[in-house]
Amino acid sequence: MRGLLVGRMQPVHEGHLEVIKRILDEVDELIIGIGSAQLSHTVKDPFTAGERVMMLTKALTENDIPASKYYIIPIQDVACNSIWVAHVKMLTPPFQHVYSGNFLVQQLFREGGFEVTVPPLYNRKTYSGTEVRKRMLNDEDWESLIPSSVKDVIYEIDGINRLKQLSRRELNEI
């Protein structure tokens, strides 16, 4: 069986990896959809789809997850919920089961005839993209929340400076 997991991965953190590992215990292959792929360069979505694909690929490799077990597909949002499931199906290999913690994603795929599971979140208060970004902005320990390969990507792209510049810009626009 092939499953689908959709997440923004802004950035990839240890919670994502734990959820992916648990899902891989249930499916033969996993499609990991990088959600809201068109968004970047905001405080909520600072990283591009390509950067998130790179983070995820490196993190999965670092955790000895074979490339034959997953596909990483950037998925852009569409402005019409009624066609979003068809949009996802067009972009991905066929799948039978959907995993999502997002209520709207769950509802849309259920309405589309898919079996949907809410994956157990891994220490959600600590491991969330919001928490990682908050710690980056406040010069707190964010590195312990992410795989070392993701930390390397963030430094390579000067992601902390980008996030801080975006934060200053958004504050000035209020």
C-alpha positions as CSV (number, residue, x, y, z in Angstrom):
1,M,0.0,0.0,0.0
2,R,1.1,3.5,-0.8
3,G,0.2,6.4,1.6
4,L,0.2,10.2,1.3
5,L,1.4,12.6,4.0
6,V,1.0,16.4,3.3
7,G,2.9,19.0,5.4
8,R,4.4,22.4,5.0
9,M,7.8,21.3,6.6
10,Q,8.7,24.9,7.5
11,P,11.4,23.6,8.5
12,V,11.7,19.8,8.7
13,H,12.1,18.8,12.3
14,E,12.4,15.7,14.5
15,G,8.6,15.5,14.9
16,H,8.2,15.1,11.1
17,L,10.7,12.3,11.1
18,E,9.0,10.4,13.8
19,V,5.6,10.7,12.1
20,I,7.2,9.5,8.8
21,K,8.9,6.6,10.5
22,R,5.6,5.5,12.1
23,I,3.7,5.8,8.8
24,L,6.4,3.8,7.0
25,D,5.7,0.9,9.5
26,E,2.1,0.8,8.0
27,V,2.7,1.4,4.3
28,D,5.1,0.1,1.6
29,E,5.8,3.5,0.2
30,L,5.1,7.0,1.3
31,I,4.4,10.1,-0.8
32,I,5.5,13.1,1.2
33,G,3.7,16.2,-0.2
34,I,5.4,19.4,0.5
35,G,2.3,21.5,1.1
36,S,1.9,25.2,0.2
37,A,4.8,24.8,-2.2
38,Q,4.2,28.2,-3.8
39,L,4.8,30.0,-0.5
40,S,8.2,31.2,0.7
41,H,9.9,34.3,2.2
42,T,7.3,35.0,4.9
43,V,7.8,34.5,8.7
44,K,5.3,31.6,8.6
45,D,6.7,30.1,5.4
46,P,10.3,31.2,5.1
47,F,11.7,28.4,3.0
48,T,11.1,27.6,-0.7
49,A,9.8,24.3,-1.9
50,G,13.2,23.4,-3.2
51,E,14.8,24.1,0.1
52,R,12.2,22.0,1.9
53,V,12.7,19.1,-0.5
54,M,16.5,19.4,0.1
55,M,16.0,19.4,3.9
56,L,13.7,16.4,3.8
57,T,15.8,14.4,1.4
58,K,18.9,15.0,3.6
59,A,17.0,14.3,6.8
60,L,15.6,11.0,5.5
61,T,19.0,9.9,4.3
62,E,20.6,10.9,7.6
63,N,18.0,8.6,9.3
64,D,18.8,5.7,7.0
65,I,15.4,5.7,5.4
66,P,15.9,4.2,1.9
67,A,15.0,6.4,-1.1
68,S,13.0,3.5,-2.5
69,K,10.4,4.0,0.4
70,Y,9.3,7.5,-0.4
71,Y,8.6,10.2,-3.0
72,I,8.8,13.9,-2.2
73,I,6.4,16.0,-4.3
74,P,5.9,19.8,-3.9
75,I,2.2,20.5,-3.9
76,Q,0.9,24.1,-4.5
77,D,-2.3,25.3,-3.0
78,V,-5.2,25.9,-5.3
79,A,-7.8,28.6,-4.6
80,C,-10.7,26.2,-4.9
81,N,-11.0,23.4,-2.2
82,S,-13.4,21.3,-4.4
83,I,-10.6,20.6,-6.9
84,W,-7.7,20.3,-4.5
85,V,-7.8,16.4,-4.1
86,A,-7.9,16.1,-7.9
87,H,-4.9,18.5,-8.1
88,V,-2.9,16.3,-5.6
89,K,-3.8,13.1,-7.5
90,M,-2.6,14.7,-10.7
91,L,0.8,15.5,-9.1
92,T,1.5,12.2,-7.3
93,P,1.8,8.5,-7.9
94,P,-1.4,6.6,-7.0
95,F,-2.1,6.3,-3.2
96,Q,-4.7,4.5,-1.1
97,H,-4.4,6.1,2.3
98,V,-4.0,9.7,3.5
99,Y,-2.3,10.8,6.7
100,S,-2.9,14.3,7.9
101,G,-3.2,16.3,11.1
102,N,-4.9,19.2,9.2
103,F,-8.7,19.1,9.5
104,L,-9.4,20.6,6.0
105,V,-7.0,18.1,4.3
106,Q,-8.7,15.3,6.2
107,Q,-12.2,16.5,5.2
108,L,-11.3,17.0,1.6
109,F,-9.8,13.6,1.2
110,R,-12.6,11.8,3.0
111,E,-15.1,13.6,0.7
112,G,-12.8,12.3,-2.2
113,G,-13.4,8.7,-1.0
114,F,-10.0,8.2,0.7
115,E,-9.4,6.5,4.0
116,V,-7.8,9.1,6.3
117,T,-5.7,8.6,9.5
118,V,-4.7,11.4,11.8
119,P,-1.1,10.4,12.6
120,P,0.0,10.5,16.2
121,L,1.9,13.7,16.7
122,Y,5.3,13.5,18.3
123,N,5.8,15.8,21.3
124,R,3.9,18.6,19.4
125,K,4.6,21.4,21.9
126,T,8.3,21.1,21.3
127,Y,8.5,19.7,17.7
128,S,6.6,22.2,15.5
129,G,7.8,24.4,12.7
130,T,6.3,27.4,14.7
131,E,8.4,26.6,17.7
132,V,11.6,26.1,15.6
133,R,11.0,29.5,13.8
134,K,10.2,31.2,17.1
135,R,13.4,30.0,18.6
136,M,15.4,31.1,15.5
137,L,14.0,34.6,15.8
138,N,14.7,34.7,19.6
139,D,18.3,33.3,19.3
140,E,17.2,30.3,21.4
141,D,18.2,26.6,21.0
142,W,16.5,25.5,17.8
143,E,19.2,23.2,16.5
144,S,18.2,20.4,19.0
145,L,14.8,20.3,17.4
146,I,16.0,19.4,13.9
147,P,18.2,16.8,12.3
148,S,21.8,18.0,11.8
149,S,21.5,17.8,8.0
150,V,18.6,20.2,8.1
151,K,20.6,22.6,10.3
152,D,23.4,22.4,7.7
153,V,20.9,23.4,4.9
154,I,19.5,26.3,7.0
155,Y,23.1,27.6,7.5
156,E,23.9,27.0,3.8
157,I,21.0,29.2,2.7
158,D,21.4,31.7,5.5
159,G,18.0,30.9,6.7
160,I,18.2,32.5,10.1
161,N,19.2,35.8,8.6
162,R,16.4,35.5,6.1
163,L,13.8,34.8,8.8
164,K,15.0,37.7,10.9
165,Q,14.9,40.1,7.9
166,L,11.4,38.8,7.0
167,S,10.3,39.3,10.6
168,R,11.5,42.9,10.6
169,R,9.8,43.6,7.3
170,E,6.5,42.2,8.5
171,L,6.6,44.2,11.7
172,N,7.2,47.4,9.6
173,E,4.2,46.6,7.5
174,I,1.8,46.6,10.4
